[in-house]
Amino acid sequence: MNDEVKQRLQNTETWTRVLFMLLFIFVQGGVKFLITLLAVFQTVSTLLAGQTNTQLLKLGRQLAMYDYQISLFLTFNSERRPFPFSAWPADTSGYNPSDN
């Protein structure tokens, strides 16, 4: 093994990132499960009440944005670690569900 590869394998920044990636893989599984539960609950709520729950819409957008941030981190498209190492994705102004 040449010295360059050996140096790269000993880079603690990369190994630290790998540990965070493993953590966020598990977190993302939980987030996807929550999104599924939220979708089911929103469907039932809409069937019973005749309209969507705006608080659930907001939570759904935030969870979707969080899932997206995790995906960006896992695929090396972002160096920014998602929540709880950065702010919760509260800016949902980029999407309006009434836009068709």
Backbone as a printed PyTorch tensor [residue, N CA C, xyz], in Angstrom:
tensor([[[  0.8580,  -1.1690,   0.0000],
         [  0.0000,   0.0000,   0.0000],
         [  0.9040,   1.2330,   0.0000]],

        [[  0.6190,   2.1620,  -0.9160],
         [  1.4850,   3.3380,  -0.9570],
         [  1.1540,   4.3050,   0.1730]],

        [[  2.0450,   5.2450,   0.3900],
         [  1.9240,   6.1630,   1.5300],
         [  0.7020,   7.0730,   1.4440]],

        [[  0.3220,   7.4700,   0.2260],
         [ -0.8510,   8.3510,   0.0750],
         [ -2.1230,   7.6620,   0.5610]],

        [[ -2.3090,   6.4350,   0.1450],
         [ -3.5000,   5.6850,   0.5510],
         [ -3.4790,   5.4490,   2.0590]],

        [[ -2.3300,   5.1200,   2.5780],
         [ -2.2020,   4.8970,   4.0190],
         [ -2.5580,   6.1640,   4.7900]],

        [[ -2.1070,   7.3120,   4.2890],
         [ -2.4300,   8.5920,   4.9290],
         [ -3.9290,   8.8580,   4.8940]],

        [[ -4.5570,   8.5830,   3.7500],
         [ -6.0010,   8.8010,   3.6220],
         [ -6.7820,   7.8940,   4.5650]],

        [[ -6.3200,   6.6680,   4.7200],
         [ -6.9990,   5.7320,   5.6190],
         [ -6.8530,   6.1300,   7.0840]],

        [[ -5.8540,   6.9110,   7.3930],
         [ -5.6350,   7.3560,   8.7660],
         [ -6.2200,   8.7390,   9.0320]],

        [[ -6.9070,   9.3050,   8.0630],
         [ -7.5080,  10.6320,   8.2130],
         [ -8.6910,  10.5480,   9.1850]],

        [[ -8.5540,  11.1800,  10.3350],
         [ -9.6040,  11.0960,  11.3560],
         [-10.8780,  11.8320,  10.9470]],

        [[-10.7660,  12.8610,  10.1140],
         [-11.9670,  13.5800,   9.6550],
         [-12.8860,  12.6530,   8.8720]],

        [[-12.3040,  11.8410,   8.0120],
         [-13.1110,  10.9170,   7.2130],
         [-13.7780,   9.8800,   8.1040]],

        [[-13.0540,   9.3350,   9.0620],
         [-13.6300,   8.3300,   9.9510],
         [-14.6970,   8.9290,  10.8540]],

        [[-14.5100,  10.1750,  11.2510],
         [-15.5430,  10.8540,  12.0360],
         [-16.8060,  11.0080,  11.2060]],

        [[-16.6280,  11.3850,   9.9410],
         [-17.7850,  11.5240,   9.0540],
         [-18.4970,  10.1820,   8.8820]],

        [[-17.7390,   9.1110,   8.7440],
         [-18.3310,   7.7770,   8.5940],
         [-19.2010,   7.4410,   9.8080]],

        [[-18.7210,   7.7590,  10.9990],
         [-19.5210,   7.5080,  12.2040],
         [-20.8090,   8.3240,  12.1960]],

        [[-20.7140,   9.5970,  11.8010],
         [-21.9190,  10.4190,  11.7060],
         [-22.8540,   9.8950,  10.6220]],

        [[-22.2930,   9.3990,   9.5300],
         [-23.1250,   8.8420,   8.4670],
         [-23.9050,   7.6290,   8.9720]],

        [[-23.2500,   6.7670,   9.7350],
         [-23.9480,   5.6040,  10.2990],
         [-25.0770,   6.0430,  11.2220]],

        [[-24.8120,   7.0430,  12.0460],
         [-25.8490,   7.5810,  12.9230],
         [-27.0370,   8.0860,  12.1080]],

        [[-26.7550,   8.8710,  11.0630],
         [-27.8380,   9.4650,  10.2840],
         [-28.5650,   8.4530,   9.4010]],

        [[-27.9360,   7.3440,   9.0750],
         [-28.6510,   6.2820,   8.3580],
         [-29.7850,   5.7480,   9.2350]],

        [[-29.4990,   5.5400,  10.5150],
         [-30.5370,   5.0740,  11.4440],
         [-31.5890,   6.1520,  11.6900]],

        [[-31.1490,   7.3890,  11.8410],
         [-32.0920,   8.4980,  12.0500],
         [-33.0180,   8.6220,  10.8480]],

        [[-32.4620,   8.4970,   9.6420],
         [-33.2720,   8.6400,   8.4340],
         [-34.3380,   7.5470,   8.3520]],

        [[-34.0130,   6.3550,   8.7980],
         [-35.0190,   5.2880,   8.8360],
         [-36.1880,   5.6580,   9.7290]],

        [[-35.8880,   6.2410,  10.8800],
         [-36.9440,   6.6970,  11.7850],
         [-37.7600,   7.8220,  11.1940]],

        [[-37.0940,   8.7400,  10.4960],
         [-37.7910,   9.8660,   9.8640],
         [-38.7390,   9.3540,   8.7880]],

        [[-38.2820,   8.4120,   7.9860],
         [-39.1460,   7.8520,   6.9380],
         [-40.3620,   7.1460,   7.5540]],

        [[-40.1560,   6.4630,   8.6690],
         [-41.2650,   5.8240,   9.3710],
         [-42.2600,   6.8780,   9.8630]],

        [[-41.7560,   7.9720,  10.4410],
         [-42.6360,   9.0560,  10.9030],
         [-43.4070,   9.6870,   9.7460]],

        [[-42.7510,   9.8620,   8.6130],
         [-43.4290,  10.4290,   7.4410],
         [-44.5640,   9.5070,   7.0010]],

        [[-44.3240,   8.2040,   7.0270],
         [-45.3680,   7.2420,   6.6630],
         [-46.5440,   7.3190,   7.6300]],

        [[-46.2520,   7.3500,   8.9320],
         [-47.3250,   7.4860,   9.9260],
         [-48.0970,   8.7860,   9.7360]],

        [[-47.3740,   9.8510,   9.4730],
         [-48.0040,  11.1490,   9.2720],
         [-48.9220,  11.1220,   8.0450]],

        [[-48.4740,  10.4700,   6.9750],
         [-49.2920,  10.3730,   5.7650],
         [-50.5840,   9.6020,   6.0380]],

        [[-50.4760,   8.5120,   6.7800],
         [-51.6650,   7.7240,   7.1240],
         [-52.6040,   8.5490,   7.9970]],

        [[-52.0570,   9.1970,   9.0170],
         [-52.8760,  10.0020,   9.9200],
         [-53.5280,  11.1670,   9.1810]],

        [[-52.7820,  11.8080,   8.2760],
         [-53.3310,  12.9320,   7.5120],
         [-54.4660,  12.4430,   6.6060]],

        [[-54.3090,  11.2670,   6.0210],
         [-55.3580,  10.7080,   5.1680],
         [-56.6270,  10.4420,   5.9720]],

        [[-56.4730,   9.7980,   7.1140],
         [-57.6310,   9.5130,   7.9730],
         [-58.2640,  10.8160,   8.4470]],

        [[-57.4520,  11.7560,   8.8450],
         [-57.9420,  13.0560,   9.3020],
         [-58.7140,  13.7730,   8.1960]],

        [[-58.2020,  13.7040,   6.9900],
         [-58.8740,  14.3540,   5.8600],
         [-60.2020,  13.6700,   5.5490]],

        [[-60.2230,  12.3460,   5.6200],
         [-61.4700,  11.6220,   5.3670],
         [-62.5280,  11.9470,   6.4190]],

        [[-62.1220,  12.0700,   7.6650],
         [-63.0750,  12.3250,   8.7430],
         [-63.4660,  13.7970,   8.8600]],

        [[-62.5200,  14.6970,   8.7020],
         [-62.7860,  16.1240,   8.8990],
         [-63.1080,  16.8540,   7.5960]],

        [[-62.7720,  16.2590,   6.4680],
         [-63.0510,  16.8950,   5.1910],
         [-62.0180,  17.9200,   4.7600]],

        [[-60.9580,  18.0770,   5.5300],
         [-59.8900,  19.0100,   5.1500],
         [-58.5760,  18.5510,   5.7700]],

        [[-57.4840,  19.0420,   5.2030],
         [-56.1800,  18.6680,   5.7350],
         [-55.8810,  19.4380,   7.0140]],

        [[-55.0690,  18.8540,   7.8400],
         [-54.6330,  19.4690,   9.0880],
         [-53.3870,  20.3030,   8.7820]],

        [[-53.4820,  21.6170,   8.9550],
         [-52.3700,  22.5030,   8.5800],
         [-51.1250,  22.2640,   9.4320]],

        [[-51.3000,  21.8880,  10.6830],
         [-50.1310,  21.5970,  11.5270],
         [-49.3990,  20.3490,  11.0250]],

        [[-50.1650,  19.3600,  10.5700],
         [-49.5420,  18.1580,  10.0180],
         [-48.8650,  18.4510,   8.6890]],

        [[-49.4380,  19.3680,   7.9020],
         [-48.7870,  19.7760,   6.6560],
         [-47.4180,  20.3830,   6.9460]],

        [[-47.3780,  21.2620,   7.9340],
         [-46.1200,  21.9170,   8.3030],
         [-45.1000,  20.8850,   8.7940]],

        [[-45.5340,  19.9910,   9.6820],
         [-44.6340,  18.9580,  10.1970],
         [-44.1470,  18.0490,   9.0650]],

        [[-45.0390,  17.7000,   8.1530],
         [-44.6650,  16.8540,   7.0220],
         [-43.6050,  17.5010,   6.1450]],

        [[-43.7590,  18.8070,   5.8800],
         [-42.7490,  19.5220,   5.0890],
         [-41.4130,  19.5610,   5.8130]],

        [[-41.4550,  19.8040,   7.1270],
         [-40.2080,  19.8630,   7.8940],
         [-39.5100,  18.5030,   7.9210]],

        [[-40.2770,  17.4410,   8.1050],
         [-39.6840,  16.1010,   8.0940],
         [-39.1070,  15.7640,   6.7210]],

        [[-39.8120,  16.1560,   5.6620],
         [-39.3120,  15.9070,   4.3070],
         [-38.0210,  16.6800,   4.0550]],

        [[-37.9610,  17.9210,   4.5260],
         [-36.7390,  18.7110,   4.3640],
         [-35.5980,  18.1140,   5.1880]],

        [[-35.9000,  17.6210,   6.3680],
         [-34.8870,  16.9860,   7.2090],
         [-34.3510,  15.7280,   6.5290]],

        [[-35.2500,  14.9280,   5.9630],
         [-34.8590,  13.7360,   5.2180],
         [-33.9450,  14.1190,   4.0510]],

        [[-34.2820,  15.2040,   3.3680],
         [-33.4700,  15.6910,   2.2490],
         [-32.0840,  16.1240,   2.7260]],

        [[-32.0240,  16.8430,   3.8520],
         [-30.7350,  17.2710,   4.3980],
         [-29.8670,  16.0680,   4.7680]],

        [[-30.4880,  15.0490,   5.3460],
         [-29.7400,  13.8340,   5.6830],
         [-29.2130,  13.1810,   4.4110]],

        [[-30.0480,  13.1060,   3.3760],
         [-29.6200,  12.5050,   2.1070],
         [-28.4440,  13.2570,   1.5020]],

        [[-28.4930,  14.5820,   1.5580],
         [-27.3750,  15.3780,   1.0430],
         [-26.0920,  15.0760,   1.8080]],

        [[-26.1910,  14.9610,   3.1260],
         [-25.0150,  14.6600,   3.9410],
         [-24.4850,  13.2590,   3.6310]],

        [[-25.3760,  12.2790,   3.5270],
         [-24.9530,  10.8980,   3.2910],
         [-24.2960,  10.7060,   1.9300]],

        [[-24.6950,  11.5010,   0.9570],
         [-24.1490,  11.3620,  -0.3960],
         [-22.9950,  12.3210,  -0.6680]],

        [[-22.4570,  12.9370,   0.3820],
         [-21.3230,  13.8620,   0.2950],
         [-21.6420,  15.1150,  -0.5140]],

        [[-22.9160,  15.4260,  -0.6930],
         [-23.2970,  16.6630,  -1.3700],
         [-23.3340,  17.8410,  -0.4160]],

        [[-23.1910,  17.5680,   0.8710],
         [-23.1640,  18.6180,   1.8840],
         [-22.2380,  18.1920,   3.0140]],

        [[-21.4800,  19.1470,   3.5070],
         [-20.6320,  18.8960,   4.6700],
         [-21.3630,  19.2530,   5.9600]],

        [[-22.4990,  19.9040,   5.8320],
         [-23.2660,  20.3570,   6.9940],
         [-24.0020,  19.1790,   7.6170]],

        [[-23.7300,  18.9380,   8.8850],
         [-24.4220,  17.8580,   9.5890],
         [-25.8400,  18.3040,   9.9120]],

        [[-26.8210,  17.4480,   9.6280],
         [-28.2190,  17.7930,   9.9180],
         [-28.4910,  17.9010,  11.4190]],

        [[-29.7160,  18.3120,  11.7470],
         [-30.1740,  18.4070,  13.1340],
         [-29.8530,  17.1030,  13.8610]],

        [[-29.3630,  17.1150,  15.0450],
         [-29.2670,  18.1670,  16.0480],
         [-27.9550,  18.9440,  16.0130]],

        [[-27.1410,  18.7410,  14.9900],
         [-25.8670,  19.4480,  14.8900],
         [-26.0050,  20.7640,  14.1450]],

        [[-27.1650,  21.0210,  13.5990],
         [-27.5090,  22.3060,  12.9890],
         [-28.9900,  22.5550,  13.2830]],

        [[-29.4890,  23.6670,  12.8190],
         [-30.8730,  24.0500,  13.1280],
         [-31.8730,  23.0890,  12.4720]],

        [[-33.0250,  22.9370,  13.1350],
         [-34.1250,  22.1490,  12.5680],
         [-34.6130,  22.8590,  11.3120]],

        [[-34.9000,  22.1290,  10.2370],
         [-35.3260,  22.7560,   8.9810],
         [-36.7290,  23.3530,   9.0840]],

        [[-36.8040,  24.5890,   9.5100],
         [-38.1000,  25.2390,   9.7200],
         [-38.5390,  26.0800,   8.5330]],

        [[-37.6370,  26.3870,   7.6170],
         [-38.0030,  27.2210,   6.4730],
         [-38.6830,  26.3640,   5.4210]],

        [[-39.9960,  26.4270,   5.3970],
         [-40.7670,  25.6450,   4.4300],
         [-41.4300,  26.5580,   3.4110]],

        [[-40.8920,  27.7510,   3.2500],
         [-41.5270,  28.7280,   2.3670],
         [-41.3510,  28.3990,   0.8880]],

        [[-40.4740,  27.4490,   0.5660],
         [-40.2160,  27.1420,  -0.8290],
         [-41.3030,  26.3360,  -1.5060]],

        [[-42.2500,  25.8310,  -0.7430],
         [-43.2880,  24.9840,  -1.3250],
         [-44.6320,  25.3660,  -0.7480]],

        [[-45.5830,  25.5310,  -1.6170],
         [-46.9440,  25.8240,  -1.1910],
         [-47.8350,  24.7140,  -1.7250]],

        [[-48.4560,  23.9130,  -0.8530],
         [-49.2440,  22.7800,  -1.3270],
         [-50.4440,  23.1730,  -2.1710]],

        [[-50.8640,  24.4280,  -2.1130],
         [-51.9950,  24.8420,  -2.9360],
         [-51.5660,  25.1870,  -4.3610]],

        [[-50.2520,  25.2300,  -4.6250],
         [-49.7650,  25.4690,  -5.9880],
         [-49.9730,  24.2110,  -6.8160]],

        [[-50.7560,  24.3130,  -7.8510],
         [-50.9900,  23.1540,  -8.7180],
         [-50.6420,  23.4740, -10.1270]]])
